[in-house]
Amino acid sequence: MNTSQENPCPRVSLVIVNLNGLSHLKHCLPSIFQQTYPFAEVIVVDNASTDGSPEFVEINYPLVSVLRNEQNLGYAGANNVGFQQATGELIAVLNPDTRVDPNWMTELVGAMADPEVGLATPKILLMDEPDQINTCGNEITYTGLTFCRGLDETKDHYNQREFVSAVSGAAFLIRRSALDLIGGFDERYFIYYEETDLSLRAALAGYKCIYVPSSIVYHKYHFKFSPEKAFYQERNRYFSLIKTLRWRTLLVLFPSLLIAELVGWGYSLINGPQHVLSKIRAYIWLLRNLAHILEARRQVQALRRVEDKAILKYFGYRLNFTWTVKPSLAKILDRSVNPILYLFARIAQRVVTW
């Protein structure tokens, strides 16, 4: 396994996926070239943009490799194109709607000195409100739902380096050796939950994901929960859980999954027919693709180096209702649903020993 212990200054490749992101790249790329850690290469993978952004990069940043896809391959597919081109021992992934602190990469690379660490994720602050947190690593819950850890809290929180359950797809670093072992993003996801699935597969293979608060990224993040997002998140979280966890672990988690389903159906009913249809479409997709899901499960289980207990160790239990319903209802749900989920999480922690 290649580690930064073997090479004190490992080569880092940076991959940026772009789709009509001209206005973002004008701010993102200058910050990249002010890094204290030199990149071996910077690769922009363009998903058939029509706003002139690939031409802008080629003209103004001749050292950047621009790979043009003939069609939109989604976040997962386009990053995989970049991974195939990348030659570094470490590969960084960055969204174009970001601006990075000069020490962003230096701090992430330093955290990879531990050979057990396969992925590193920075403290991501809101571009428009830089005193507030976007995410400090993502948190997978016992329901399979994933949340931005620390969202909307002030930036002086989460100042300890620690292991987390998942990286944020907006910005992270991964070992080439880990990527070669677990494979890239699962392109069947197309959009949403891909980084969670990647983190879960890395955890199953024995790698840890570390949050590095001294590494700072600013992200132009705006929360939205459209029917399309609901569809992809629902189908993709179940896809990942089935691929990653043992059947008996899923059985133990069933009460938490059931509560999440009830909450999800309530949200869908409140928000109208399109959201209800998204839930139904997710179920249909899972049923129609069951054979493929089980085959994917067999492939992923072949990566297993640790037991589920080690993976669940970094899971959370709390659902964040703040951004999805009115504040008054969010408070009620937080006080009624989360204590129950906490109870089931504690039971799972004690029961799951495998």
C-alpha positions in Angstrom: 0.0 0.0 0.0 1.4 3.4 -0.9 1.3 5.8 2.0 2.6 9.3 2.7 4.9 7.6 5.3 6.7 6.0 2.3 6.9 9.4 0.5 6.9 12.5 2.7 5.7 14.6 -0.3 3.3 12.4 -2.2 2.2 13.6 -5.6 -1.4 14.9 -5.6 -3.7 15.0 -8.6 -6.7 17.3 -8.4 -9.9 16.5 -10.2 -12.7 19.1 -10.8 -15.9 18.1 -12.5 -17.5 21.0 -14.3 -21.0 21.6 -15.8 -21.6 25.2 -17.0 -19.5 26.5 -14.1 -17.8 29.4 -15.8 -18.7 31.9 -13.1 -17.5 29.4 -10.4 -14.2 28.5 -12.1 -13.2 32.2 -12.3 -13.0 32.1 -8.5 -12.0 28.5 -7.8 -9.0 28.1 -10.1 -7.0 31.2 -8.8 -7.3 29.9 -5.3 -6.0 26.5 -6.4 -2.9 28.0 -7.8 -2.2 29.8 -4.6 -1.8 26.5 -2.7 1.2 26.0 -0.4 1.3 22.4 -1.6 2.1 21.9 -5.3 -0.2 19.7 -7.4 1.3 17.2 -9.7 -1.6 17.9 -12.1 -5.0 19.7 -12.2 -7.7 18.0 -14.3 -11.0 19.6 -15.2 -13.5 17.1 -16.5 -16.2 18.9 -18.4 -19.7 17.4 -18.7 -20.6 18.8 -22.1 -20.9 22.4 -20.9 -22.3 25.1 -23.2 -21.2 28.2 -21.4 -17.7 28.4 -22.7 -16.1 27.2 -19.4 -13.8 24.5 -21.0 -12.5 27.1 -23.4 -12.0 29.6 -20.6 -9.8 27.0 -18.7 -7.8 26.1 -21.8 -7.0 29.7 -22.7 -6.3 31.0 -19.2 -4.9 28.0 -17.5 -2.8 26.1 -20.0 -1.3 23.9 -17.3 -4.7 22.4 -16.5 -5.8 19.3 -18.4 -9.3 19.6 -19.8 -11.1 16.4 -20.5 -14.4 16.9 -22.5 -17.2 14.4 -22.2 -19.6 14.3 -25.1 -22.5 14.1 -22.7 -23.3 14.7 -19.0 -21.9 11.7 -17.2 -23.0 13.0 -13.8 -20.8 13.6 -10.8 -19.9 10.0 -10.4 -19.1 9.2 -14.1 -17.1 12.4 -14.7 -15.0 12.0 -11.6 -14.2 8.4 -12.7 -12.9 9.8 -16.0 -10.6 12.1 -14.0 -9.5 9.2 -11.8 -8.4 7.3 -14.8 -6.3 10.2 -16.0 -4.8 11.0 -12.6 -1.3 9.8 -11.8 -0.9 11.0 -8.2 -0.4 8.9 -5.1 -3.2 11.0 -3.6 -6.2 12.3 -5.6 -8.2 15.3 -4.5 -11.8 15.9 -5.6 -13.1 19.5 -5.6 -16.4 21.1 -6.7 -16.0 24.1 -9.0 -18.3 26.2 -6.8 -15.6 26.4 -4.1 -12.7 28.6 -3.1 -9.9 27.0 -1.1 -7.6 28.3 1.7 -3.9 28.4 0.7 -3.1 25.6 3.2 -6.1 23.4 2.2 -4.1 20.7 0.6 -1.1 20.9 2.9 -3.2 20.1 5.9 -5.1 17.3 4.2 -1.9 15.6 3.0 -0.4 15.9 6.5 -3.4 14.0 7.9 -2.7 11.1 5.5 0.5 10.3 7.3 -1.5 7.7 9.2 -1.5 4.6 6.9 -5.0 3.6 8.2 -6.5 6.8 6.8 -7.8 6.3 3.3 -9.8 9.6 2.9 -9.5 13.1 4.4 -12.2 15.8 4.4 -11.8 19.5 5.3 -13.8 22.0 7.2 -16.2 23.5 4.6 -17.6 26.9 5.3 -20.4 28.7 3.5 -19.1 30.9 0.7 -21.7 33.6 1.3 -21.5 33.4 5.1 -17.9 32.4 5.9 -18.5 32.5 9.6 -20.9 29.5 9.3 -20.3 25.9 8.6 -21.4 24.0 5.6 -20.1 20.6 6.7 -17.3 19.2 8.8 -17.4 15.8 7.2 -20.7 14.1 6.5 -22.5 12.0 9.1 -24.2 8.8 8.1 -27.1 7.9 10.4 -28.5 4.5 11.4 -31.3 5.3 8.9 -28.9 5.5 6.0 -29.7 9.2 5.6 -26.6 11.4 5.5 -26.3 15.0 6.9 -23.8 17.8 6.7 -22.1 17.7 10.1 -22.3 21.1 11.8 -24.4 22.8 9.1 -25.2 26.4 10.1 -23.1 26.3 13.3 -20.4 28.9 13.7 -17.0 28.2 12.3 -15.4 28.0 15.8 -17.0 24.6 16.3 -15.6 21.2 15.3 -12.0 22.2 15.9 -10.7 18.7 16.7 -9.3 16.3 14.1 -11.4 13.1 14.3 -12.7 10.2 12.4 -16.0 10.6 10.6 -18.3 8.3 8.7 -18.1 10.0 5.3 -16.4 12.7 3.3 -18.2 15.6 1.7 -18.2 15.3 -2.1 -17.5 19.0 -2.4 -13.9 18.5 -1.3 -11.9 15.5 -0.2 -8.7 13.6 -0.6 -8.3 9.8 -1.2 -5.4 7.5 -1.6 -4.8 6.1 -5.0 -4.2 2.7 -3.5 -7.6 2.8 -1.7 -9.3 3.9 -4.9 -7.7 1.1 -6.9 -8.9 -1.4 -4.3 -12.5 -0.3 -3.9 -13.0 1.2 -7.3 -14.2 4.7 -8.1 -17.7 6.1 -7.7 -20.6 3.8 -8.6 -21.9 5.4 -11.8 -25.4 4.0 -11.2 -25.9 6.7 -8.6 -25.4 9.4 -11.2 -26.0 12.1 -8.6 -26.4 12.3 -4.8 -25.0 9.9 -2.2 -22.0 8.9 -4.3 -19.4 10.1 -1.7 -21.3 8.3 1.1 -21.2 5.0 -0.9 -17.5 5.6 -1.6 -16.8 6.2 2.1 -18.7 3.1 3.1 -16.8 0.9 0.7 -13.5 2.3 1.9 -14.6 1.6 5.5 -15.5 -1.9 4.7 -12.0 -2.4 3.2 -10.5 -1.2 6.5 -9.7 2.5 5.7 -10.7 5.3 8.0 -12.0 8.7 7.0 -10.5 11.7 8.9 -11.9 15.2 9.3 -9.2 17.9 9.3 -10.4 21.2 10.7 -7.2 23.1 9.8 -8.0 22.5 6.1 -10.5 25.1 5.0 -12.8 25.3 1.9 -15.5 27.8 1.1 -18.5 26.4 -0.7 -21.4 28.2 -2.5 -23.9 25.9 -0.9 -27.7 26.3 -1.0 -29.9 23.6 0.5 -32.6 22.3 -1.8 -34.7 19.2 -1.7 -36.5 18.7 -5.0 -38.5 15.7 -6.0 -35.6 14.6 -8.2 -33.2 14.8 -5.2 -35.6 12.9 -3.1 -35.8 10.1 -5.6 -32.0 9.7 -6.0 -31.4 9.9 -2.2 -34.0 7.4 -1.4 -33.0 4.8 -3.9 -29.2 5.4 -3.4 -29.2 5.1 0.4 -30.9 1.7 0.3 -28.7 0.6 -2.5 -25.6 1.4 -0.4 -26.9 -0.1 2.8 -27.7 -3.4 1.0 -24.3 -3.5 -0.6 -22.3 -2.7 2.5 -23.9 -4.2 5.6 -24.5 -7.8 6.7 -28.1 -9.0 6.5 -28.4 -9.4 10.2 -27.1 -5.8 10.7 -29.8 -4.6 8.4 -32.3 -6.5 10.5 -31.1 -4.8 13.7 -31.4 -1.4 11.9 -34.9 -2.2 10.7 -36.7 -0.1 13.4 -34.6 3.0 12.6 -35.2 2.4 8.9 -38.9 2.1 9.5 -39.0 5.4 11.4 -37.1 7.1 8.6 -39.7 5.7 6.2 -42.6 7.1 8.2 -40.9 10.5 8.4 -40.1 10.4 4.7 -43.7 9.6 3.8 -45.0 12.3 6.0 -42.7 14.8 4.3 -43.7 13.6 0.9 -47.4 13.9 1.6 -46.9 17.4 3.0 -45.0 18.5 -0.1 -47.3 17.1 -2.8 -47.7 14.5 -5.5 -44.3 14.9 -7.1 -42.6 14.0 -3.8 -44.9 11.0 -3.3 -44.1 9.9 -6.8 -40.4 10.2 -6.1 -40.8 7.7 -3.2 -42.7 5.3 -5.3 -40.2 5.6 -8.2 -37.3 4.8 -5.7 -39.1 1.6 -4.6 -39.8 0.6 -8.2 -36.1 1.1 -9.2 -34.9 -1.0 -6.3 -37.3 -3.8 -7.2 -36.5 -3.8 -10.9 -32.8 -3.7 -10.2 -32.7 -6.2 -7.4 -30.6 -8.7 -9.3 -28.0 -6.1 -10.1 -28.1 -4.8 -6.5 -27.4 -8.3 -5.2 -24.6 -8.8 -7.6 -23.1 -5.4 -6.6 -23.4 -6.6 -3.0 -21.4 -9.7 -3.7 -18.7 -7.6 -5.3 -18.6 -5.1 -2.4 -18.6 -7.8 0.3 -15.5 -9.2 -1.3 -13.7 -6.0 -0.1 -14.6 -6.8 3.5 -11.7 -6.4 5.9 -13.6 -5.2 9.0 -16.9 -6.1 10.7 -20.0 -3.9 10.7 -19.4 -2.9 14.3 -16.3 -0.9 13.1 -18.3 0.8 10.5 -21.3 1.7 12.7 -18.9 3.2 15.3 -18.9 6.5 13.4 -22.6 6.6 12.5 -24.9 9.1 14.1 -28.6 8.8 15.0 -30.1 12.4 14.8 -32.2 13.5 11.9 -32.0 17.1 11.0 -35.4 18.5 10.3 -34.5 22.2 10.3 -34.2 22.6 6.5 -37.1 20.4 5.4 -40.1 21.6 7.5 -41.3 24.7 9.3 -39.3 25.6 12.5 -42.2 24.8 14.8 -42.7 21.3 13.3 -38.9 20.7 13.2 -38.8 21.3 16.9 -41.6 18.8 17.5 -40.0 16.2 15.3 -36.6 16.7 16.9 -38.1 16.2 20.4 -40.2 13.2 19.5 -38.4 11.3 16.8 -34.7 11.7 17.7 -35.0 10.3 21.2 -36.5 7.1 19.8 -33.7 6.9 17.2 -31.2 7.4 19.9 -32.6 4.4 21.8 -32.5 2.2 18.7 -28.9 3.4 18.0 -27.8 2.4 21.5 -29.4 -1.0 21.1 -27.7 -1.5 17.7 -24.3 -0.5 19.2 -24.7 -3.2 21.8 -26.3 -5.9 19.6 -24.1 -5.6 16.5 -20.9 -7.4 17.6 -20.1 -8.8 14.2 
